[in-house]
Amino acid sequence: MRPSRPALTLRAIGIALLVAWSLGPVLVGVMTSLETQKEAQQVPARWVPSDPNTEYYAALLGGEQTSGRSSDAASDASEFPRAFVNTVLLTVASTVVVLLIAVLAGYGFSRLRFTGSRPLFWLVLATMIIPVFTLVVALYRLLAEFDLIDSFLGLVLVFVATTSPLAIWLFYNYTRELPPEPEESALIDGCTRFQAFRKVVLPQMTSGIAALTAIVMLAVWGQFLIPLLLSSSVETKPVTVVITEFIGKYTTNYPLLTAAGILAMIPPAIVALVLNRHIRGMLSAGG
Amino acid sequence: MASGIEIESLRKEFAGDVVAVDDLSLEVAEGEFMVLVGPSGCGKSTTLRMVAGLEEATAGTIRIGGRDVTALPPRKRDIAMVFQSYALYAHMSVRDNIGFGLKMAGVPKPQIADKVAEAAEILGMTDLLDRKPRQLSGGQRQRVAMGRAIVREPAAFLMDEPLSNLDAKLRVEMRGEITSLQRRIGTPTLYVTHDQTEAMTMGDRVAILRDGVLEQLGTPAELYDRPGNMFVASFIGSPAMNLIEARCEAVNGRPRLRIGDSVLNVPDAVARRCGSLPEYTGRDLCVGIRPEDFVSTAGAEQPETIEIAVTRAESLGSELFVYFQTVGTQASPGIVGDELGEATETPALARESLTARLERGTIVEPGARARLLVDTERLYFFDLETGAALT
């Protein structure tokens, strides 16, 4: 049955409100990033810049020293490009490792029968119940023990540990919904279990892997608390941490802060847009 | 000569003490096409999967081509399997799908190409070799699955309801194609289906399973003419055999049956064939009458007729199906063959529908009474308690 006109109107209004709720702050951020610091501090606030300029974007991308400028106290864009690269490296490395673990474990838990499979699976899932924030002190000590504080490896290890359980669970559900017959057929056609996985099952999983890539990338890209605690040098600090440093004790350069935020948002937005279809498929699997 | 597939005392238990297959023994001879048939959950697919090595047997032995394969992984059993969903490799072309097994076996590329071309020729799909499975129709996918099976020249074919996903017309067509292909190649085949028509039309022999137990094994004609029990009697034949509760009486030493108000004399030949019938004199038993063994008498009272109350009539053009109750019995006397040993309580719907297949043009009005002549030479008798056929 087609929904009635009032129902459609209500739905459209609901969607519009949701979009406004989600994109409103982004829009305000874009507007602010195109203003001058002076304009941004005006009371009452101006929502539309009188003379839009991309000065701060250029400064961020060019890694300019901005803190020397009279109006830009306590903010320095020079670390931004390096932080951006750090975030990209951390995200790519963590995503690759999480994918390797989640694809193999999700497949294993859903398709292979081995002793202790169930308890192990529940144990992995149980780790999701514990908020990582309750473990940061222990994590810090552990990483310090192995001399991994302020290192890429340390951050990647923590990201992998915190993201893998969810990824495994998502991929487990996804694999359970894949038809097992092609794999069984491959086993009969002469494949070992691993050959069947590599030659037949893995190609079946491309959509799921794409979705998981996006989900893990988005999760790692936005990590803030862990790198705030575990990274201190410009060599490892990701963009999320560097942006917060634009907030000064006495003044805050709002246009610079929002420009950095908008720039940091672009890669995950692209990933989400490109892989949107796959993400929806994975999140609805097993539902 | 080594047998194709031998199954000996096969048993499968799942977690929670569920016995899916119980002490099953079968032998598919060289070149034979055997059909495993039964209702859902009867253990037929589990049996096939154990033969394929996809499911581990709890007990028993499986031999293929005379070789004990019970403990071997699927790839070492020298079998090919066609699945209900075809199980094609979606990312490969038809050519690669068909040649995959050969590639895994290390067959040189030129030889693979030749064999794939030959299989494609046999199946009439040479033009489709470069397509991906998603670009094929259901019937074409079915053919690819067949091609993948035949190209390897295995010791046995296993087929798990390969026609279930096809529409009715294509199913009939493919039925013929599969059997003629199998006869040409001569590879022993174990074919699983829930469809008794498929079983009867395709199998050299048919094994009927129920609750993991082999009920009867025989040629389609044997199963139709001499069902071993009520379950087989009601499972084989479409529409199913009518199973009616009747009282066995004797007049001058000659047995006769009372079904409600109607009486049927048992012909001497039938009484001789069924020697234990006199033991049932004065007792109730189950009489089986196939729908095709009724003839309309246009209401005239004759010997060997039963009076019926018509509930529904369906014309198929070529014939007429009449659903009825016998007159003079309580509610309705039908027995469902699936309920051996508990024949007294049957669902109302099952009891109501006795069926007759009559010639086209027969005039039968729903709600009216009519008389049907019974071909008493073709009566079947079963024990009400055990369900076993009387011999």
Boltz contact constraints between the chains, C-beta under 6 A:
constraints:
  - contact:
      token1: [A, 179]
      token2: [B, 85]
      max_distance: 6.0
  - contact:
      token1: [A, 181]
      token2: [B, 83]
      max_distance: 6.0
  - contact:
      token1: [A, 181]
      token2: [B, 85]
      max_distance: 6.0
  - contact:
      token1: [A, 181]
      token2: [B, 87]
      max_distance: 6.0
  - contact:
      token1: [A, 182]
      token2: [B, 87]
      max_distance: 6.0
  - contact:
      token1: [A, 182]
      token2: [B, 89]
      max_distance: 6.0
  - contact:
      token1: [A, 184]
      token2: [B, 54]
      max_distance: 6.0
  - contact:
      token1: [A, 185]
      token2: [B, 87]
      max_distance: 6.0
  - contact:
      token1: [A, 187]
      token2: [B, 74]
      max_distance: 6.0
  - contact:
      token1: [A, 188]
      token2: [B, 74]
      max_distance: 6.0
  - contact:
      token1: [A, 188]
      token2: [B, 81]
      max_distance: 6.0
  - contact:
      token1: [A, 189]
      token2: [B, 100]
      max_distance: 6.0
  - contact:
      token1: [A, 189]
      token2: [B, 101]
      max_distance: 6.0
  - contact:
      token1: [A, 189]
      token2: [B, 104]
      max_distance: 6.0
  - contact:
      token1: [A, 190]
      token2: [B, 75]
      max_distance: 6.0
  - contact:
      token1: [A, 190]
      token2: [B, 101]
      max_distance: 6.0
  - contact:
      token1: [A, 190]
      token2: [B, 104]
      max_distance: 6.0
  - contact:
      token1: [A, 190]
      token2: [B, 105]
      max_distance: 6.0
  - contact:
      token1: [A, 191]
      token2: [B, 104]
      max_distance: 6.0
  - contact:
      token1: [A, 200]
      token2: [B, 89]
      max_distance: 6.0
  - contact:
      token1: [A, 203]
      token2: [B, 91]
      max_distance: 6.0
